[in-house]
Amino acid sequence: MLPNGNSVLKTGDWIKGKSGDGELIIGYIESQSILDGVVKVTVATSDNRETLGKTISILRKNVRKLPLSKAVNKEQILFLIDLALSTGDEAWFIELSSKLNSINQLVDGVH
């Protein structure tokens, strides 16, 4: 942990934060500049629809790393699949689809 309570951020980490205009942002880190204190974030969700899918710069002090998600039910996995599709993350999409198929097979086996 860093003195400001934030953990070390790495490229690929999912974060939430506020843009310079105060808009809520959820996305993942594309790159960062330690010297400038800036992270470049690809926006998955935002108050400003115009930034969706774009990469924007946010001050590092204005972002927090999101905890790793352990999706356990079908609805959570379906939401994450939509997120993987909207961000173009093929590997994550395949992983989540496999989990969804496993859940569906379990449910079908019960009937």
N, C-alpha and C positions, 0 to 999 in steps of 0.2 A: 504494500500500500504506500501511496505517496502522502506527503503531509496534508494535501487538500482532501484526503479521503478517497481519491480516485486510484484505481489499480493501474498498472502499466498497460498502456494501449498499444496494440499491434495492428499491422495491416490485416484486414479481414475481420476484425472484431466488430460485432454489432453494438451500436451505441444509440443513446437517445440524448438529445440536447436541444439547445436553442440557437437559431441562426442570429446573425447580427441584427435582423429586423424583429427578433423576438418570437419567431415562428417555431413551433415544436417540430423536431426532426427525429425520425427513426431511420437508421440506415447502417451501412457498413463502411469501414475505413478503407479507402483506396490507397492512400499514401499519407505521409505526415512529414512535417518539418519541425524537428525538435528545436532548432535555433529560433524559428519564428513563432513557435507555440501554436501552430495551425495544423489541423487535420483536414484532409480532403475526403468528404463523405459522399457516397452514392446514396441518394435519398430513396427510401422505400415507401415511407409514409410521411406526410407533412400537412400542416394547416394550409399551406400554400400549394395548391394542385399544380401550379406551373413548374415547381421544382421536382416533381415526381420523376424518378429515373435519371435525374441530372446529378452531376458531381459538383458539390459546392464546398467552399472553404468555411470552416468554423474554428473559432478559437478553442484550443485544447481544453482550456479551463471551463468551457461551457458545455462539455460533453461528459457523459458517464457511460461506462461499459455496461451493457445489458448482461444479466446472468444467462448462462447456458440453459436452454429450454429442454425440458424432458417431457415432450408431448406424450401423453398417455391415452388420450381418447381420440376417437375418430374425428370429432369436430376440430380439435386442436391440430391434428395432422392435416386435415383439409385446408385449414387457414394457412398453415405453413407451406403447403403445396402451392397455394395461390401466391404467396410471397416469393417462393422460389421461382415461379413462372414470371412474376412481374420484374424480378431482378435478373432473370436470365441465368440463374445458377443451376445448370444441368445436373451436376453431380449431386447436389442437395435434393433436387427434384426426384432423381432416381432413388436415392436413399429413402426419402419420405414415401414414395410410391410403393417401395418394397414393404415398409412398415404398414402402410394402409392395406396392402394385399394380405399381409399376415393377420391383421385384425379381421378382415373380411372372411378369411378362411376359418378363423376361430369361431366367428359368429355363425357361419354356415354349418360348421360341425356340430353346433349346439342344437340346431333345428332338426 
